[in-house]
Amino acid sequence: MSDKKRRLLEQAEATARAPEPSRLLEADAKRKKGYRVVAVSLYTPEAEWIDYITQLLQRAGNPKANRSLVVREAIARLQEDLDDKSPDEALNYFIKRQARRVTN
């Protein structure tokens, strides 16, 4: 092994950080507070409906209504619907909803 290679390996070993799992847990705890921005793909009619509901709420007197509010409320409703369901029941819920959309 060349002298240069040996020195580089020694330097790399000397400066390498040991894993600190607690550091990762702290990052998870920090991330759970607050919010995250996520991208969601919607079909045009779905996106237009969300915009329509947002405008409806604004005209009704909620100046802070926005798409995020509408989507968060929809998620809250879904959480209520699935709260006491088993994984199989949750799957059946989605299958029935999709089947209903296809037939309409």
C-alpha positions as CSV (number, residue, x, y, z in Angstrom):
1,M,0.0,0.0,0.0
2,S,1.4,3.4,-0.9
3,D,2.2,5.9,1.8
4,K,-0.3,8.4,0.3
5,K,-3.1,5.8,0.3
6,R,-2.3,4.7,3.9
7,R,-2.4,8.4,5.1
8,L,-5.7,9.0,3.4
9,L,-7.2,5.9,5.0
10,E,-5.9,6.9,8.4
11,Q,-7.3,10.4,8.0
12,A,-10.7,9.1,6.8
13,E,-10.9,6.7,9.8
14,A,-9.8,9.4,12.2
15,T,-12.4,11.9,11.0
16,A,-15.3,9.5,10.5
17,R,-18.3,10.1,12.7
18,A,-19.7,7.3,14.8
19,P,-23.5,6.7,14.2
20,E,-25.6,8.5,16.8
21,P,-29.1,7.0,16.7
22,S,-30.4,9.5,19.2
23,R,-29.6,12.3,16.7
24,L,-31.9,10.7,14.2
25,L,-34.7,10.3,16.9
26,E,-34.3,14.0,17.8
27,A,-34.8,14.9,14.1
28,D,-37.9,12.8,13.9
29,A,-39.3,14.4,17.0
30,K,-38.7,17.9,15.5
31,R,-40.2,17.0,12.2
32,K,-43.4,15.7,13.7
33,K,-44.3,19.2,15.0
34,G,-45.6,21.5,12.5
35,Y,-46.4,20.6,9.0
36,R,-45.1,19.1,5.7
37,V,-45.7,20.1,2.2
38,V,-46.7,17.2,0.0
39,A,-47.5,17.0,-3.7
40,V,-50.7,15.1,-4.6
41,S,-51.8,14.3,-8.1
42,L,-55.5,15.1,-8.8
43,Y,-57.6,14.8,-11.9
44,T,-58.8,18.1,-13.3
45,P,-62.4,17.7,-12.1
46,E,-61.2,17.0,-8.5
47,A,-58.9,20.0,-8.5
48,E,-61.6,22.2,-9.9
49,W,-64.0,21.0,-7.2
50,I,-61.5,21.8,-4.5
51,D,-61.1,25.3,-6.0
52,Y,-64.9,25.7,-6.2
53,I,-65.4,24.7,-2.5
54,T,-62.6,27.1,-1.5
55,Q,-64.3,30.0,-3.4
56,L,-67.6,29.0,-1.8
57,L,-66.2,29.2,1.7
58,Q,-64.5,32.5,0.9
59,R,-67.8,34.0,-0.4
60,A,-69.6,32.6,2.7
61,G,-67.3,34.7,4.9
62,N,-64.1,32.7,5.5
63,P,-61.4,34.8,4.0
64,K,-58.7,32.4,5.1
65,A,-60.2,29.4,3.2
66,N,-57.8,27.8,0.8
67,R,-57.2,24.4,-0.8
68,S,-55.2,23.1,2.1
69,L,-58.2,23.7,4.4
70,V,-60.5,21.8,2.1
71,V,-58.1,18.9,1.7
72,R,-57.3,18.8,5.5
73,E,-61.0,18.6,6.3
74,A,-61.5,15.8,3.7
75,I,-58.6,13.9,5.4
76,A,-60.2,14.5,8.8
77,R,-63.4,13.0,7.5
78,L,-61.5,10.0,6.1
79,Q,-59.8,9.6,9.5
80,E,-63.3,9.5,11.2
81,D,-64.6,7.0,8.6
82,L,-61.6,4.6,9.1
83,D,-60.8,5.2,12.7
84,D,-62.2,1.9,14.0
85,K,-61.6,-0.2,10.9
86,S,-59.3,-3.2,10.6
87,P,-56.8,-3.2,7.7
88,D,-59.2,-5.5,5.7
89,E,-62.2,-3.2,6.5
90,A,-60.2,-0.2,5.4
91,L,-59.3,-1.9,2.1
92,N,-63.0,-2.8,1.5
93,Y,-63.9,0.8,2.2
94,F,-61.6,2.0,-0.6
95,I,-62.8,-0.8,-3.0
96,K,-66.4,0.1,-2.4
97,R,-65.7,3.9,-2.9
98,Q,-63.8,3.2,-6.1
99,A,-66.6,0.9,-7.4
100,R,-69.2,3.6,-6.6
101,R,-67.2,6.2,-8.6
102,V,-66.9,3.9,-11.6
103,T,-70.6,3.2,-11.7
104,N,-71.5,6.9,-11.4
